[in-house]
Amino acid sequence: MLFFVTEDFRGCDRKEIYRRFRDQGRLKPDALVVHHSWIAADMSRCFLLVEADDVTLLQRWVVEWADLVEFEIVPVATNMDMVEALSGHL
């Protein structure tokens, strides 16, 4: 499954976030695939497209950062996948 993840850094210690990232990396399970990531121009948020077969992989990743970052995780599908899934109903 694909997930759109927003990491919200507003109200957080951004220097500590980037120190941890520099020193320890993303701290994500190996099976969690990050396809793309973008950072807002004001460095207040990071947006990621990730893939995981098991939602608990995302939960394990969030636990590593929950002391510094607020997360919003939304399951998503590509347009082509959605068209295919709905093809018999259109």
FIRO-653525 format. One record per atom (N, C-alpha, C): atom name; x, y, z. Coordinates in steps of 0.02 Angstrom, whole numbers. Each point is the difference from the previous one (the first is absolute). Layout:
BEGIN
[node 'CA' [X Y Z]]
...
END
This chain:
BEGIN
[node 'N' [41 -59 0]]
[node 'CA' [-41 59 0]]
[node 'C' [44 62 0]]
[node 'N' [-28 52 -31]]
[node 'CA' [34 65 0]]
[node 'C' [-30 45 53]]
[node 'N' [42 41 30]]
[node 'CA' [-21 46 52]]
[node 'C' [32 68 -14]]
[node 'N' [-39 53 9]]
[node 'CA' [27 67 -2]]
[node 'C' [9 21 73]]
[node 'N' [62 16 17]]
[node 'CA' [16 15 70]]
[node 'C' [21 74 4]]
[node 'N' [-30 35 48]]
[node 'CA' [22 68 16]]
[node 'C' [32 -1 68]]
[node 'N' [62 20 3]]
[node 'CA' [35 9 64]]
[node 'C' [-4 75 15]]
[node 'N' [-31 17 55]]
[node 'CA' [-10 70 19]]
[node 'C' [51 18 53]]
[node 'N' [43 48 -16]]
[node 'CA' [53 21 46]]
[node 'C' [-18 64 38]]
[node 'N' [-58 30 -15]]
[node 'CA' [-18 64 32]]
[node 'C' [-8 -12 75]]
[node 'N' [30 43 39]]
[node 'CA' [-3 -7 73]]
[node 'C' [49 -51 26]]
[node 'N' [42 -27 -43]]
[node 'CA' [49 -51 20]]
[node 'C' [71 29 -5]]
[node 'N' [47 -35 30]]
[node 'CA' [70 21 -2]]
[node 'C' [31 -24 -66]]
[node 'N' [-2 43 -50]]
[node 'CA' [23 -20 -67]]
[node 'C' [74 -19 -1]]
[node 'N' [41 35 40]]
[node 'CA' [71 -18 2]]
[node 'C' [9 -71 25]]
[node 'N' [-38 -19 51]]
[node 'CA' [5 -68 27]]
[node 'C' [-25 -52 -51]]
[node 'N' [-51 18 -38]]
[node 'CA' [-25 -45 -52]]
[node 'C' [55 -13 -51]]
[node 'N' [31 53 -24]]
[node 'CA' [52 -8 -51]]
[node 'C' [64 -32 28]]
[node 'N' [14 12 64]]
[node 'CA' [57 -35 31]]
[node 'C' [-12 -76 0]]
[node 'N' [-60 -20 22]]
[node 'CA' [-16 -72 2]]
[node 'C' [3 -29 -70]]
[node 'N' [-29 35 -49]]
[node 'CA' [1 -24 -69]]
[node 'C' [72 -7 -25]]
[node 'N' [41 50 14]]
[node 'CA' [71 -2 -20]]
[node 'C' [36 -59 32]]
[node 'N' [-12 -10 65]]
[node 'CA' [37 -50 38]]
[node 'C' [-27 -71 -8]]
[node 'N' [-66 -7 -9]]
[node 'CA' [-30 -66 1]]
[node 'C' [-40 -18 -63]]
[node 'N' [-8 48 -46]]
[node 'CA' [-39 -13 -60]]
[node 'C' [-74 3 14]]
[node 'N' [-40 -29 -45]]
[node 'CA' [-73 3 6]]
[node 'C' [-28 -42 57]]
[node 'N' [38 -49 23]]
[node 'CA' [-22 -45 54]]
[node 'C' [-63 -39 -20]]
[node 'N' [-5 -17 -62]]
[node 'CA' [-58 -37 -24]]
[node 'C' [17 -74 -9]]
[node 'N' [-50 -43 6]]
[node 'CA' [12 -70 -15]]
[node 'C' [22 -8 -73]]
[node 'N' [43 -48 -14]]
[node 'CA' [26 -11 -68]]
[node 'C' [-56 -12 -50]]
[node 'N' [-53 -33 20]]
[node 'CA' [-54 -17 -46]]
[node 'C' [-45 60 -17]]
[node 'N' [8 56 34]]
[node 'CA' [-37 61 -15]]
[node 'C' [39 38 -53]]
[node 'N' [-30 8 -59]]
[node 'CA' [34 30 -57]]
[node 'C' [-21 73 -7]]
[node 'N' [48 45 0]]
[node 'CA' [-13 71 -12]]
[node 'C' [12 13 -74]]
[node 'N' [-54 16 -37]]
[node 'CA' [7 12 -72]]
[node 'C' [23 71 -15]]
[node 'N' [-27 48 36]]
[node 'CA' [18 70 -10]]
[node 'C' [-11 37 66]]
[node 'N' [38 53 9]]
[node 'CA' [-13 44 56]]
[node 'C' [15 72 -21]]
[node 'N' [-38 45 30]]
[node 'CA' [6 71 -14]]
[node 'C' [-2 37 67]]
[node 'N' [36 55 4]]
[node 'CA' [-1 41 61]]
[node 'C' [-30 68 -19]]
[node 'N' [-44 26 42]]
[node 'CA' [-29 66 -12]]
[node 'C' [55 53 1]]
[node 'N' [-10 53 -38]]
[node 'CA' [51 52 -5]]
[node 'C' [18 30 68]]
[node 'N' [-48 3 46]]
[node 'CA' [14 28 65]]
[node 'C' [24 -53 50]]
[node 'N' [11 -60 -24]]
[node 'CA' [24 -57 40]]
[node 'C' [-47 -19 56]]
[node 'N' [-65 16 -7]]
[node 'CA' [-48 -15 52]]
[node 'C' [-29 -70 -6]]
[node 'N' [4 -29 -60]]
[node 'CA' [-29 -66 -11]]
[node 'C' [39 -37 -53]]
[node 'N' [-5 -66 4]]
[node 'CA' [28 -44 -51]]
[node 'C' [-56 -43 -25]]
[node 'N' [-2 -10 -66]]
[node 'CA' [-52 -40 -32]]
[node 'C' [34 -60 -33]]
[node 'N' [-27 -59 12]]
[node 'CA' [31 -61 -26]]
[node 'C' [-52 -45 -32]]
[node 'N' [19 -34 -53]]
[node 'CA' [-39 -54 -29]]
[node 'C' [35 -64 19]]
[node 'N' [-32 -41 41]]
[node 'CA' [31 -62 24]]
[node 'C' [-44 -60 -19]]
[node 'N' [31 -58 0]]
[node 'CA' [-35 -62 -16]]
[node 'C' [16 -52 53]]
[node 'N' [-52 -35 21]]
[node 'CA' [8 -54 49]]
[node 'C' [-56 -50 -9]]
[node 'N' [18 -64 6]]
[node 'CA' [-50 -53 -3]]
[node 'C' [-37 -8 66]]
[node 'N' [29 27 53]]
[node 'CA' [-27 -8 67]]
[node 'C' [0 68 35]]
[node 'N' [-58 22 21]]
[node 'CA' [-6 67 31]]
[node 'C' [40 5 65]]
[node 'N' [14 -56 32]]
[node 'CA' [39 3 61]]
[node 'C' [72 24 -13]]
[node 'N' [23 -5 -61]]
[node 'CA' [66 28 -17]]
[node 'C' [-1 75 10]]
[node 'N' [-54 32 -20]]
[node 'CA' [-7 72 10]]
[node 'C' [-4 16 74]]
[node 'N' [-36 -39 37]]
[node 'CA' [-6 11 72]]
[node 'C' [67 -6 35]]
[node 'N' [41 -49 -21]]
[node 'CA' [67 -8 31]]
[node 'C' [43 61 -17]]
[node 'N' [-6 26 -60]]
[node 'CA' [38 59 -20]]
[node 'C' [-21 61 40]]
[node 'N' [-66 10 7]]
[node 'CA' [-26 58 37]]
[node 'C' [25 -1 72]]
[node 'N' [3 -57 31]]
[node 'CA' [23 -5 69]]
[node 'C' [70 28 8]]
[node 'N' [42 -9 -50]]
[node 'CA' [70 24 3]]
[node 'C' [4 77 1]]
[node 'N' [-52 33 -25]]
[node 'CA' [1 73 -8]]
[node 'C' [-54 36 40]]
[node 'N' [-44 -36 32]]
[node 'CA' [-58 30 33]]
[node 'C' [18 53 52]]
[node 'N' [60 -3 28]]
[node 'CA' [20 50 49]]
[node 'C' [18 67 -32]]
[node 'N' [10 1 -66]]
[node 'CA' [22 61 -34]]
[node 'C' [-47 23 -56]]
[node 'N' [-40 -45 -28]]
[node 'CA' [-36 14 -62]]
[node 'C' [-73 -22 7]]
[node 'N' [-45 40 -28]]
[node 'CA' [-71 -20 -7]]
[node 'C' [-9 -30 -70]]
[node 'N' [-36 -56 -4]]
[node 'CA' [-10 -34 -64]]
[node 'C' [-73 1 -20]]
[node 'N' [-12 7 -65]]
[node 'CA' [-64 -15 -31]]
[node 'C' [13 -51 -55]]
[node 'N' [-36 -55 1]]
[node 'CA' [11 -55 -48]]
[node 'C' [-66 -14 -35]]
[node 'N' [2 5 -67]]
[node 'CA' [-60 -10 -40]]
[node 'C' [12 -55 -51]]
[node 'N' [-39 -54 2]]
[node 'CA' [6 -50 -53]]
[node 'C' [-22 30 -67]]
[node 'N' [38 -13 -53]]
[node 'CA' [-16 27 -66]]
[node 'C' [6 -54 -53]]
[node 'N' [-28 14 -58]]
[node 'CA' [6 -43 -59]]
[node 'C' [16 44 -60]]
[node 'N' [33 -28 -49]]
[node 'CA' [13 38 -61]]
[node 'C' [-65 8 -38]]
[node 'N' [-3 50 -43]]
[node 'CA' [-59 10 -41]]
[node 'C' [-15 -61 -43]]
[node 'N' [52 -29 -29]]
[node 'CA' [-9 -59 -43]]
[node 'C' [-29 -58 40]]
[node 'N' [26 -11 60]]
[node 'CA' [-27 -54 42]]
[node 'C' [-73 12 18]]
[node 'N' [-17 62 14]]
[node 'CA' [-69 16 18]]
[node 'C' [-47 -9 -60]]
[node 'N' [21 21 -59]]
[node 'CA' [-40 -10 -60]]
[node 'C' [-12 -74 -12]]
[node 'N' [52 -40 7]]
[node 'CA' [-7 -73 -8]]
[node 'C' [-47 -29 51]]
[node 'N' [7 21 63]]
[node 'CA' [-42 -27 54]]
[node 'C' [-74 18 -12]]
[node 'N' [-13 57 -29]]
[node 'CA' [-68 23 -11]]
[node 'C' [-28 -15 -68]]
[node 'N' [40 -31 -43]]
[node 'CA' [-20 -9 -70]]
[node 'C' [-66 -36 -9]]
[node 'N' [-16 -47 42]]
[node 'CA' [-63 -36 -6]]
[node 'C' [-59 40 26]]
[node 'N' [12 57 32]]
[node 'CA' [-53 39 30]]
[node 'C' [-12 66 -36]]
[node 'N' [37 13 -52]]
[node 'CA' [-6 65 -35]]
[node 'C' [-43 -6 -62]]
END
